[in-house]
Each structure stands twice: as C-alpha cells, then as structure tokens.
Amino acid sequence: MATYGRKSTAENVTEGLDLSGKTAVVTGVNSGIGQETMRVLALRGAHVIGTARTLDKATQACSAVDGETTPLACELTDKTSVRGCAAAIREMGHSIDLLIANAGIMMVPKLEQADGIELQFATNHLGHFLLVNLLKDRVEAANMGRIVVVSSSGHRQASAIAFDNLSGEHGYSALRAYSQSKLANVLFTRLLAKRLSNGVTANALHPGIIQTNLGRHINPFLKMLLAPFFFPFSKTVAQGAATQVYVATRPELEGVTGKYFSECKEEQASAAAQDDDAAARLWDVSVELTGLGSSS
C-alpha cells in the first residue's frame, strides 16, 4: 500500500481510483485548494457540485476543469444563500458520497460581522455547520459517504471558544478569531461523527501552509517578515489539496471517523479540540445562531 506525506499531491493520492458514479460537493471551488480538489475529483470521474460565493465565480471555476461539474452559489455568511444552495442540491435528487467543507477566510484585519457574529467564525464554522446539517441525510443516503471539514493547525492557538464574545465586540484579534473558527471546525467534526448513521464518516484536517488567496487579508509587511519562516514549509496548491482528497477518497479510511489529519496521516488535535463538553455547547449555540432547529 502506498504511503503519502507532505509532498504528495491530490493526483498522487487518487492515482488508480475510479470515482465514476459518485457525487461530491465542494465549497470554495473558485480558487486555491478548493479548485484543485474539484479538478482532481472530476478527473477521477466524480460529478462535482462546486460552490462559490456567487454563481458567476462558481460557473467560471467549474468551466475551467474537465469532467462533470455543476456550479452553485453559496455565500456562507448568508443563511438564506446556504439554505438555497442546500435546497438546489437536494432537488438534484443525488445522494452525496463526498461533502468537503473547504471554503474559508483568514486573518480579517478589522472586526467585520455577519448577523452580529464575527466574520471568520460566521464563515468558517457557522456557514458550514448549517450546510452540512442540511445535507447530512443525503450523505447518509450514499454508500459509506464521507464528510470532510478543512480546519488548520491554527486551531492549536485557541485555548477555548469565547462563547461570550462571538460578536468580536469585546476585544478583537484577527489571529485569535481565525484560530477560534478553526477550533470550532474540529469540535464540530468531532461531535458530528457521533451523530451520523449508515457508515458515514466525518473528519477534520490541516491542509498545510499554502500560497493561496486565503491570506489576502494579512498585512503585506507582516507577510514579508514571516515569509522566511514559513516558506521552507509551504506547499504548492496541488500538495495542499492532497490531505482533504486523501481523507475523502482513500479506501483504507473506510470507517475512520471523528479524527484529525495532517500530511495525509492521522494526527492528534489539541486538547481544546477534544473537549466534548465544549463541542456539545458549540453545537447548541450553532443551532441557535443558524436557526437550524433543535430537531436537526
């Protein structure tokens, strides 16, 4: 059996796999590792439903890759948009074999909000929380479906979820807010894994340090100062997409759930990310903030 690591690409980890007949949903396909994930899944035969903030962006991204793709708009900070996207997917009538929550924003320099919630938390966690829950029965309808949530090693910088400051109004730090949203990703995935049925798995991951537009909000001067420290560890986009594609497709991961991956292998998440009480509280708060409904 092949082994994969930091230098593996999404094409490497899917070599020899036939995903024909499978349906994948990938958020944030308009650039970076989301676009590469869509490209490789489509290359291997999957029908990829690719979402972006606008239909134009999704359409441009889908038209740029070979294979079967369907573009949809999904603005993760807009609950109406998320619900509309989920409804459109459901209307297609497909079960969902792979659901990859990839989209995200990073290091927004000044406090911005969506419906009174700090923007990174709203985008990276709440939008995906709502979308995944609206579609999880379609994943459960598939044969051994998989849900993959893109987090970050940045989750280790957050010691807890600041439930009393989800608005960001009582002290805002771009890095702290980003780290908190990534911690929320892991906590959500941990509890989601326990709530799924029919063999569906849910796992979170760190894709690596990648030069994409995810870091577009970071101060250019700060980027220049940090570049010598991060450049030796950075990955190409093809390498950055590898871990999420690995977790979503590799046969040997069938039944593996509630885990955290990095460099195409399982890794221990932070202690804060293994706090089941925090995960349960986060779930309840997220239900309330998204209007999901207690029955979901």
Secondary structure by P-SEA (a helix, b strand, c coil): cccccccccccccccccccccbbbbbccccccaaaaaaaaaaaaccccccccccaaaaaaaaaacccbbbbbbbccccaaaaaaaaaaaaaacccccbbbcccccccccccccccccccccccccaaaaaaaaacaaaaaaccbbbbbbbbccccccccccccccccccccccaaaaaaaaaaaaaaaaaaaaaacccbbbbbbbccccccccccccccaaaaaaaccccccccccccccaaaaaaaaccccccccccbbbcccbbbbcccccccaaaaaaaaaaaaaaacccccc
